[in-house]
Amino acid sequence: MIENVFQNLANAIIIQAAKDYRIVIRMLAKNPQHSRAMEEKKELEDFFLSEWFKTLSGVNGEILLKKLEQEVRHDSKRAF
């Protein structure tokens, strides 16, 4: 029971980080010099590449980052 609570929390953290990363990538596509977006992107990448992320998810963060970037690029192409 308590394990489910912790797993749900871990999932929520990862889902929110992925949403935030998508937003930051879109912001940087519009304005590559946006300093706060660059900082946030770095923080999120550090999270996805961290041991903590591996502990929470068991997923390869490097692969996930690439997939998120591809997803945003694909969505951007469809929007035009």
MODELLER restraints for C-alpha pairs under 7 A, 6 or more apart:
rsr = mdl.restraints
at = mdl.atoms
rsr.add(forms.Gaussian(group=physical.xy_distance, feature=features.Distance(at['CA:10:A'], at['CA:56:A']), mean=5.58, stdev=0.5))
rsr.add(forms.Gaussian(group=physical.xy_distance, feature=features.Distance(at['CA:17:A'], at['CA:44:A']), mean=6.76, stdev=0.5))
rsr.add(forms.Gaussian(group=physical.xy_distance, feature=features.Distance(at['CA:21:A'], at['CA:41:A']), mean=6.50, stdev=0.5))
rsr.add(forms.Gaussian(group=physical.xy_distance, feature=features.Distance(at['CA:21:A'], at['CA:44:A']), mean=6.55, stdev=0.5))
rsr.add(forms.Gaussian(group=physical.xy_distance, feature=features.Distance(at['CA:22:A'], at['CA:68:A']), mean=6.69, stdev=0.5))
rsr.add(forms.Gaussian(group=physical.xy_distance, feature=features.Distance(at['CA:22:A'], at['CA:72:A']), mean=6.38, stdev=0.5))
rsr.add(forms.Gaussian(group=physical.xy_distance, feature=features.Distance(at['CA:24:A'], at['CA:37:A']), mean=5.58, stdev=0.5))
rsr.add(forms.Gaussian(group=physical.xy_distance, feature=features.Distance(at['CA:24:A'], at['CA:41:A']), mean=6.16, stdev=0.5))
rsr.add(forms.Gaussian(group=physical.xy_distance, feature=features.Distance(at['CA:27:A'], at['CA:37:A']), mean=6.82, stdev=0.5))
rsr.add(forms.Gaussian(group=physical.xy_distance, feature=features.Distance(at['CA:28:A'], at['CA:34:A']), mean=6.46, stdev=0.5))
rsr.add(forms.Gaussian(group=physical.xy_distance, feature=features.Distance(at['CA:28:A'], at['CA:37:A']), mean=6.57, stdev=0.5))
rsr.add(forms.Gaussian(group=physical.xy_distance, feature=features.Distance(at['CA:47:A'], at['CA:53:A']), mean=6.24, stdev=0.5))
rsr.add(forms.Gaussian(group=physical.xy_distance, feature=features.Distance(at['CA:48:A'], at['CA:61:A']), mean=4.71, stdev=0.5))
rsr.add(forms.Gaussian(group=physical.xy_distance, feature=features.Distance(at['CA:49:A'], at['CA:61:A']), mean=5.13, stdev=0.5))
rsr.add(forms.Gaussian(group=physical.xy_distance, feature=features.Distance(at['CA:49:A'], at['CA:62:A']), mean=6.34, stdev=0.5))
